[in-house]
Amino acid sequence: SPLPLLDRHFDLYQRPVMNPWNAMWGEAINDSARARGVSVLLTGQLGNFTLSHDGVPHLAQLFGTGRFRALATLARQLRAQGWRRRRIGAATLGPFVPPAVWTWLVDRFGHSLALDAYSALRPGAIADLDRRAAASGTDLSYRPWRDGRAMRLWGLDRVDMGSYNKGTLAGWGIDLRDPTADRRLIEWALSVPDEQYILEGKPRSLARRAFADRLPPELIGEQRRGYQAADWHIGATAALGELAAELDGIERCRPAGAVLDVERLRTLIRDWPDFPADDPRWNQLAITDRYRSMLLRGTAAGHFLRRAARSN
C-alpha cells in the first residue's frame, strides 16, 4: 500500500508525492542501500537534460530553418530505428501548430490532454489553472519543442532536487549525489549542438557513444522504452479500503475539498476494474489516466493538503 508512504514523505520532503508508485520502488532502493551499508548513492536524475538528451527537437530545427534535405535524411534514419511516421511528423511539425490544433490532433490520434481526463481537480480549479497558465505563458498543450536548449533550460528551472536529497539523508542516512547535475557538465551539454544528440538517427547518441566502452552493448543499443511500476495495480487493489478512508479525511479538509473532486475519486474506487492481475489492460492509457493519475495522484495531493492544513 502507498498510504503509509504519504505520511513518511510529508515529514521527510514537505511536498506532495507526484508518483506514489514510483516513490515505492525508490524507497525500496533506499532500504536496500541502507541495509548494505551504503552512505553515498549516485543517481542520474538530470541526465535527460544533460548528457543523455535525446536530440529530438533537432527535427523541428531542421524544418524551421528550411534544411529539408538534412531533415529527410534524419527521418529515414529514424524510420530505420523503428520510429513511426506519425511520431516523426509530430516532432517535426508540432512546434509550429497552434496549441488548440495540437490539442485536437492529440485527442484525435493519441490520448486526451484535457486536464479533466487525468486530473482530480474540480472544474473551477481547472479553469483557474488554465487562466494562470495563459497569464504566465505556460503551454498546457505540451507541444513538442523546436529548441532543445530552451527545452532543457525550462526543465532545469522546474526541478529542485534539494528537498529529496535532504529528505533521503534524514530518512535513510544516504547522501544522494547526481553527476549529471554538475554545473560544468550542464553548461558543456547545453553548448553541444542538438544534432550530436541524435546523430545518424540514434536518439541519445552522445551518451551512447560516450559510454560505448564502459557499458554492455545490449544496454548501449537498447531502443525499447521502459515502464516504471508496471505492477501498480496490485498494491492499489489491496489498498482500496485505505484509499476510501483517506478520501474521507480529505473531504473533511476544507482546502483540499475546495480544489479536489472527491466524489469523482470515490466513484473511481467504486468502479475499480476487476481485471486479473496479469491483464495488460491495467496499463492502457484509459485506465492509467483515471486510476494511476487521477485517483492515486489526487489522493496524494489531497493527503498533503490535509496534513499541511493540520486537519485530521
C-alpha positions as CSV (number, residue, x, y, z in Angstrom):
1,S,0.0,0.0,0.0
2,P,1.3,3.5,-0.8
3,L,-0.7,5.1,2.0
4,P,1.9,4.8,4.8
5,L,4.4,6.3,2.4
6,L,2.4,9.5,2.1
7,D,2.9,10.4,5.8
8,R,6.6,9.5,5.6
9,H,7.1,11.7,2.5
10,F,5.2,14.6,4.1
11,D,7.6,14.5,7.1
12,L,10.8,14.0,5.1
13,Y,10.2,16.1,1.9
14,Q,7.4,18.5,2.8
15,R,5.9,18.4,-0.6
16,P,3.2,16.3,-2.4
17,V,4.2,12.9,-3.8
18,M,4.0,13.2,-7.5
19,N,4.1,9.5,-8.3
20,P,3.2,7.4,-5.3
21,W,4.0,4.1,-7.1
22,N,7.4,5.2,-8.4
23,A,8.2,6.5,-4.9
24,M,7.6,3.0,-3.5
25,W,10.4,1.4,-5.6
26,G,12.5,4.5,-4.9
27,E,12.1,3.8,-1.2
28,A,12.9,0.1,-1.7
29,I,16.2,1.2,-3.3
30,N,17.0,3.3,-0.3
31,D,16.1,0.5,2.1
32,S,18.3,-1.9,0.2
33,A,21.2,0.6,0.1
34,R,21.0,1.3,3.8
35,A,20.9,-2.5,4.6
36,R,24.1,-2.9,2.6
37,G,25.8,0.0,4.5
38,V,25.8,2.4,1.6
39,S,26.2,6.0,2.6
40,V,26.6,7.7,-0.8
41,L,24.3,6.8,-3.7
42,L,24.9,8.2,-7.2
43,T,21.9,9.0,-9.4
44,G,21.3,10.3,-12.9
45,Q,18.2,12.4,-12.3
46,L,19.1,15.3,-14.6
47,G,20.6,13.1,-17.4
48,N,17.8,13.8,-19.8
49,F,18.6,17.5,-19.6
50,T,22.3,17.0,-20.0
51,L,24.4,14.1,-21.2
52,S,21.5,11.7,-22.3
53,H,19.3,14.4,-24.0
54,D,17.6,12.6,-26.9
55,G,18.1,15.4,-29.5
56,V,14.6,15.0,-30.9
57,P,13.9,18.8,-31.2
58,H,16.6,18.8,-33.9
59,L,13.8,17.6,-36.3
60,A,11.9,20.8,-35.8
61,Q,15.1,22.9,-36.0
62,L,15.8,21.5,-39.5
63,F,12.2,22.1,-40.6
64,G,12.2,25.7,-39.2
65,T,15.4,26.6,-40.9
66,G,14.5,25.1,-44.3
67,R,17.1,22.3,-44.2
68,F,14.8,19.9,-45.8
69,R,17.4,17.6,-47.3
70,A,19.0,17.0,-43.9
71,L,15.5,16.6,-42.4
72,A,14.6,13.9,-44.9
73,T,17.9,12.0,-44.2
74,L,17.3,12.2,-40.4
75,A,13.7,11.0,-40.9
76,R,14.9,8.0,-42.9
77,Q,17.4,7.1,-40.3
78,L,14.8,7.3,-37.5
79,R,12.5,5.1,-39.6
80,A,15.3,2.6,-39.8
81,Q,15.4,2.7,-35.9
82,G,11.7,1.8,-35.8
83,W,10.2,5.2,-35.4
84,R,6.7,5.5,-36.9
85,R,5.9,8.3,-39.4
86,R,3.3,9.8,-37.1
87,R,5.9,10.2,-34.3
88,I,8.4,11.8,-36.7
89,G,5.8,14.1,-38.1
90,A,4.6,15.2,-34.6
91,A,8.2,16.1,-33.5
92,T,8.8,17.9,-36.8
93,L,5.6,19.9,-37.2
94,G,4.2,20.0,-33.6
95,P,6.1,23.2,-32.5
96,F,4.6,25.1,-35.5
97,V,1.0,24.1,-34.9
98,P,-1.3,26.4,-32.8
99,P,-1.9,24.9,-29.3
100,A,-5.7,24.4,-30.0
101,V,-4.9,22.5,-33.2
102,W,-2.3,20.4,-31.5
103,T,-4.7,19.5,-28.6
104,W,-7.3,18.5,-31.2
105,L,-4.8,16.3,-33.1
106,V,-3.6,14.6,-29.9
107,D,-7.2,14.0,-28.8
108,R,-7.9,12.6,-32.3
109,F,-4.9,10.4,-32.8
110,G,-3.4,10.0,-29.3
111,H,-5.0,10.4,-25.9
112,S,-6.8,13.4,-24.3
113,L,-4.6,16.2,-23.0
114,A,-7.7,17.8,-21.3
115,L,-6.9,18.1,-17.5
116,D,-10.3,16.6,-16.5
117,A,-9.2,13.4,-18.3
118,Y,-6.4,12.6,-15.8
119,S,-6.6,15.2,-13.0
120,A,-8.6,15.1,-9.8
121,L,-9.1,18.9,-9.8
122,R,-12.6,20.3,-9.7
123,P,-13.8,22.1,-12.9
124,G,-13.5,25.5,-11.2
125,A,-9.9,24.8,-10.2
126,I,-9.1,23.6,-13.7
127,A,-10.5,26.9,-15.2
128,D,-8.4,28.8,-12.7
129,L,-5.3,26.8,-13.7
130,D,-6.0,27.5,-17.4
131,R,-6.2,31.2,-16.7
132,R,-3.0,31.2,-14.7
133,A,-1.2,29.2,-17.4
134,A,-2.3,31.7,-20.1
135,A,-1.1,34.6,-18.0
136,S,2.3,33.0,-17.4
137,G,2.7,31.8,-21.0
138,T,2.7,28.1,-19.9
139,D,1.7,25.8,-22.8
140,L,-0.6,23.2,-21.2
141,S,-1.0,21.5,-24.6
142,Y,2.6,20.3,-24.2
143,R,3.6,20.7,-27.9
144,P,7.0,19.4,-28.9
145,W,9.8,21.9,-28.7
146,R,11.8,23.3,-31.6
147,D,14.7,24.4,-29.5
148,G,16.3,21.7,-27.5
149,R,18.5,24.1,-25.4
150,A,15.4,26.2,-24.4
151,M,13.5,23.0,-23.6
152,R,16.3,21.8,-21.3
153,L,16.7,25.2,-19.6
154,W,12.9,25.2,-18.9
155,G,13.1,21.7,-17.5
156,L,16.1,22.5,-15.3
157,D,14.3,25.6,-14.0
158,R,11.4,23.4,-12.9
159,V,13.5,20.9,-10.9
160,D,14.9,21.3,-7.5
161,M,16.2,18.0,-6.1
162,G,17.3,19.6,-2.8
163,S,14.3,18.6,-0.8
164,Y,14.6,15.0,-2.0
165,N,18.3,14.9,-1.3
166,K,17.9,16.3,2.2
167,G,14.9,14.1,3.0
168,T,16.8,11.0,1.9
169,L,19.7,11.9,4.1
170,A,17.4,12.4,7.0
171,G,15.3,9.3,6.5
172,W,18.0,6.8,5.4
173,G,21.4,8.4,6.2
174,I,22.2,8.2,2.4
175,D,23.8,11.1,0.6
176,L,22.3,11.3,-2.9
177,R,24.7,12.8,-5.5
178,D,23.9,13.4,-9.2
179,P,26.9,13.6,-11.5
180,T,24.6,14.6,-14.3
181,A,23.6,17.8,-12.3
182,D,27.2,19.0,-12.1
183,R,27.2,22.6,-13.3
184,R,30.2,22.1,-15.5
185,L,28.5,19.2,-17.3
186,I,25.2,21.1,-17.7
187,E,27.0,24.1,-19.2
188,W,29.0,21.9,-21.6
189,A,25.9,19.8,-22.6
190,L,24.0,23.0,-23.4
191,S,26.8,24.1,-25.7
192,V,26.7,20.9,-27.8
193,P,24.6,21.2,-31.0
194,D,21.4,19.1,-30.9
195,E,22.4,17.2,-34.0
196,Q,25.1,15.4,-31.9
197,Y,22.4,14.0,-29.6
198,I,20.6,12.4,-32.5
199,L,23.4,11.6,-34.8
200,E,22.6,9.1,-37.6
201,G,19.0,8.9,-36.3
202,K,20.0,7.5,-32.9
203,P,18.4,9.4,-30.0
204,R,20.7,9.9,-27.1
205,S,23.6,9.3,-29.5
206,L,26.0,11.4,-27.4
207,A,25.5,9.3,-24.3
208,R,25.6,6.0,-26.3
209,R,28.9,7.0,-27.8
210,A,30.4,8.3,-24.6
211,F,29.7,5.0,-22.7
212,A,30.3,2.6,-25.6
213,D,33.5,1.3,-24.0
214,R,32.0,1.3,-20.5
215,L,28.6,-0.4,-20.7
216,P,27.5,-3.7,-22.3
217,P,26.3,-3.4,-26.0
218,E,22.8,-4.7,-25.1
219,L,22.4,-1.5,-22.9
220,I,24.0,0.9,-25.4
221,G,21.9,-0.4,-28.2
222,E,18.6,-0.6,-26.3
223,Q,15.8,1.2,-28.2
224,R,12.7,0.0,-26.3
225,R,11.1,2.2,-23.7
226,G,10.9,1.1,-20.1
227,Y,7.8,1.3,-17.9
228,Q,8.0,2.2,-14.3
229,A,6.0,0.4,-11.6
230,A,4.1,-1.8,-14.0
231,D,2.6,-3.7,-11.0
232,W,1.0,-0.5,-9.5
233,H,-2.5,-2.0,-9.7
234,I,-1.7,-5.0,-7.5
235,G,-0.9,-2.8,-4.4
236,A,-3.7,-0.4,-5.3
237,T,-6.3,-3.1,-5.4
238,A,-5.3,-4.3,-2.0
239,A,-5.4,-0.7,-0.6
240,L,-8.9,0.3,-1.8
241,G,-10.2,0.4,1.7
242,E,-7.3,2.6,2.8
243,L,-7.8,4.9,-0.2
244,A,-11.5,5.3,0.7
245,A,-10.7,6.2,4.3
246,E,-8.1,8.7,3.1
247,L,-10.8,10.3,0.9
248,D,-13.0,10.7,4.0
249,G,-10.2,12.7,5.6
250,I,-9.6,14.8,2.5
251,E,-13.3,15.6,2.2
252,R,-13.3,16.9,5.8
253,C,-10.3,19.3,5.0
254,R,-11.8,22.5,3.5
255,P,-8.7,23.5,1.5
256,A,-8.5,20.0,-0.1
257,G,-12.2,19.7,-0.7
258,A,-12.2,23.1,-2.4
259,V,-9.9,22.0,-5.2
260,L,-10.3,18.2,-5.5
261,D,-13.3,16.4,-6.8
262,V,-13.5,13.9,-4.0
263,E,-16.8,12.4,-5.2
264,R,-15.4,11.6,-8.6
265,L,-12.5,9.9,-6.8
266,R,-15.0,7.8,-4.8
267,T,-16.7,6.8,-8.0
268,L,-13.4,5.5,-9.4
269,I,-13.0,3.3,-6.3
270,R,-16.5,2.0,-6.7
271,D,-15.8,1.3,-10.4
272,W,-12.4,-0.3,-9.8
273,P,-11.7,-2.7,-12.7
274,D,-11.9,-6.4,-11.9
275,F,-9.2,-7.4,-14.4
276,P,-6.8,-10.3,-13.5
277,A,-3.5,-9.1,-12.1
278,D,-1.6,-10.1,-15.3
279,D,-4.2,-8.5,-17.7
280,P,-2.4,-5.9,-20.0
281,R,-5.5,-3.7,-19.8
282,W,-4.2,-2.4,-16.5
283,N,-1.6,-0.3,-18.3
284,Q,-3.8,1.0,-21.1
285,L,-4.0,4.9,-21.1
286,A,-7.7,4.9,-20.5
287,I,-7.1,3.0,-17.2
288,T,-3.8,4.7,-16.1
289,D,-5.2,8.2,-16.7
290,R,-8.2,7.6,-14.5
291,Y,-6.7,5.4,-11.8
292,R,-3.0,5.8,-11.6
293,S,-3.0,9.5,-12.3
294,M,-6.4,10.9,-11.3
295,L,-7.1,8.7,-8.3
296,L,-3.7,8.0,-6.9
297,R,-2.1,11.3,-7.6
298,G,-5.3,13.1,-6.5
299,T,-5.3,11.2,-3.2
300,A,-1.6,12.0,-2.7
301,A,-2.2,15.7,-3.3
302,G,-5.2,15.7,-1.0
303,H,-3.3,14.0,1.7
304,F,-0.6,16.7,1.5
305,L,-3.2,19.5,1.8
306,R,-4.8,17.7,4.7
307,R,-1.5,17.4,6.6
308,A,-0.4,20.9,5.7
309,A,-3.8,22.3,7.0
310,R,-3.2,20.2,10.2
311,S,-6.5,18.5,9.7
312,N,-7.3,15.0,11.0
